[in-house]
Every structure is written in C-alpha cells, then in structure tokens.
C-alpha cells in the first residue's frame, strides 16, 4: 500500500485517482466491486476522494467527460429503441 500524499494526489484528476485505485485492487488479486473500490479510494486518498457534506465518507461527485457523455447518449438512444430490453 502506498502512503497518502495529499500534495501529490491534489495535482491528479479524480478520474485518474479512481483508475489507480482500480489498478491497486486488481494488483492485490481481488475483484474490483463497487464497495471494494470505494474502500480503496477512501483508504489511499481520503483527503481527495470524500463526500463534501460528510468528510469521513468517500466522495461521490463525478463529472462526465466528453467521451463519457457521448457513451451515455449512445446507451440512452439504445434504451429508447428497445435494443437493451
């Protein structure tokens, strides 16, 4: 496990920190379930990945990137057309 370094983690995007946490879980030969990912994020980067209103809990604020928004729109279109039903 790496030691938390608030100065270094504050210069890295939240998305990249989450990707690193996924990588960390997988390196430990574990399945990266949502609850396991939340635990890893809060353990490694408690000052960066936390709830704004509840600082003792991990963060839940995410921003869609342009690519993420495009993927979400494609899924929405598929759902409206009944392709995934």
C-alpha positions as CSV (number, residue, x, y, z in Angstrom):
1,X,0.0,0.0,0.0
2,X,1.2,3.5,-0.8
3,X,1.3,6.2,1.8
4,X,-1.2,9.1,1.2
5,X,0.5,12.2,-0.1
6,X,-2.2,15.0,-0.2
7,X,0.1,17.4,-2.2
8,X,0.7,14.8,-5.0
9,X,-2.8,13.5,-5.2
10,X,-4.3,17.0,-5.4
11,X,-2.5,17.5,-8.7
12,X,-4.0,14.3,-10.2
13,X,-7.6,14.2,-11.6
14,X,-10.2,12.4,-9.7
15,X,-10.7,10.0,-12.6
16,X,-7.0,9.1,-12.7
17,X,-7.0,8.5,-8.9
18,X,-10.0,6.2,-9.3
19,X,-8.3,4.4,-12.2
20,X,-5.2,4.0,-9.9
21,X,-7.4,2.6,-7.2
22,X,-8.9,0.0,-9.6
23,X,-5.4,-1.0,-10.6
24,X,-4.4,-1.2,-6.9
25,X,-7.3,-3.6,-6.1
26,X,-6.6,-5.8,-9.1
27,X,-2.9,-5.9,-8.2
28,X,-4.0,-7.4,-4.9
29,X,-5.7,-10.2,-6.8
30,X,-9.1,-9.1,-5.8
31,X,-12.3,-8.4,-7.8
32,X,-12.9,-4.7,-8.1
33,X,-16.5,-4.4,-6.9
34,X,-18.0,-1.0,-6.3
35,X,-17.8,-1.3,-2.5
36,X,-14.2,-2.5,-2.7
37,X,-13.3,0.4,-5.0
38,X,-14.9,2.9,-2.6
39,X,-12.9,1.4,0.3
40,X,-9.6,1.6,-1.8
41,X,-10.3,5.2,-2.8
42,X,-11.0,6.4,0.7
43,X,-8.1,4.4,2.1
44,X,-5.5,5.7,-0.4
45,X,-6.8,9.2,-0.9
46,X,-9.1,10.2,2.0
47,X,-8.5,13.9,1.5
48,X,-9.2,13.9,-2.2
49,X,-11.9,11.2,-2.6
50,X,-14.5,12.0,0.0
51,X,-18.1,13.3,0.4
52,X,-18.2,17.1,0.6
53,X,-21.0,17.0,3.2
54,X,-19.6,14.1,5.1
55,X,-15.8,14.3,5.2
56,X,-15.4,10.9,6.8
57,X,-17.0,9.2,3.8
58,X,-15.6,8.9,0.3
59,X,-16.5,11.4,-2.5
60,X,-19.5,10.8,-4.8
61,X,-19.1,13.8,-7.1
62,X,-18.2,12.8,-10.7
63,X,-18.1,14.8,-13.9
64,X,-18.8,13.2,-17.3
65,X,-16.1,13.8,-19.8
66,X,-17.0,14.5,-23.4
67,X,-16.4,10.8,-24.2
68,X,-18.4,9.7,-21.2
69,X,-21.3,12.0,-22.2
70,X,-21.2,10.5,-25.8
71,X,-21.3,7.0,-24.4
72,X,-24.2,7.8,-22.1
73,X,-26.1,9.3,-25.0
74,X,-25.5,6.2,-27.1
75,X,-26.8,4.0,-24.2
76,X,-29.8,6.2,-23.8
77,X,-30.6,6.0,-27.5
78,X,-30.3,2.2,-27.4
79,X,-32.6,2.0,-24.4
80,X,-35.2,4.2,-26.1
81,X,-35.0,2.0,-29.2
82,X,-35.6,-1.1,-27.1
83,X,-32.2,-2.7,-28.1
84,X,-31.3,-3.5,-24.5
85,X,-34.7,-4.6,-23.3
